[in-house]
C-alpha cells in the first residue's frame, strides 16, 4: 500500500532528523566540556537546535513518537543542565550524566568522567 510506504518513509525521515539533532547536541556539549567553546556559544547553539526541532506528521507515528520525545526531552534537559552549571547550581558530573543519557538514547558512545 502506497500510503503505508509513504508513512514509513516519514517515520524514517523523522528518526534521522531527531538523531541528527541529538548528535549535534552531543557535539555542542562535548565542545563545551573540552573548553573548545564558551557557555554563550554553547547556549546559542543549543537554542538553535531546540528551535529547529520539528515533527513530520505521518499516519503511522505512534511507535517512533515516543523515541522522538525521549531525544527531544534529553536535548531540553541538557540545555537546562548547561544553564544550571553556568550558574553554579549544577555540577560537571550532572551535565555529563545528562549528556550520557542522550548518548544512550542515540546508541552512541558515552563519555567517561574525567
PEPEVEN-V250407 format. One record per run of one state. SS is the DSSP state (a for helix, b for strand, c for the rest). FROM is the first residue (numbers start at 1). TO is the last residue. If there is no record, write none. Layout:
# PEPEVEN-V250407
SS,FROM,TO / SS,FROM,TO
This chain:
# PEPEVEN-V250407
c,1,1 / a,2,33 / c,34,38 / a,39,52 / c,53,61 / a,62,87 / c,88,91 / a,92,106 / c,107,114
